[in-house]
Amino acid sequence: MPQIIRNIPLQLSGGPAREAVAVGNNAAWLCPCGRTLPLLGRTHGSPGEAPANFRVACPDCKREFIIDPADDAPQGRAVQVREVPTTDAR
């Protein structure tokens, strides 16, 4: 049986929401900077903000994103992608 691809929200800081796609705890989306290749990540396992190693940074514009899991399970199915403030370590 094939995996089910779901559309989930992509929440941008300071802009309208867009869409990402998810399969299980993985998500892919196009960065609003115009990068032609998609960004890809997986959900984090901690409550609240994701640890730095679960952030996905666009190699072109350095925006950072996290993939939020469903409330019922750490590293559960992806329910949304959020743009987050960029860390200073980049």
Buried (B, 14 or more C-beta within 10 A) or exposed (E): EEEEEBEBBBBBEEEEEBEBBBBBBBBBBBBBEEBEEEBEBBBBBEEEEBEEEBBBBBEEEEBBBBBBBBEEEEBBBBBBBBBBEBEEEE
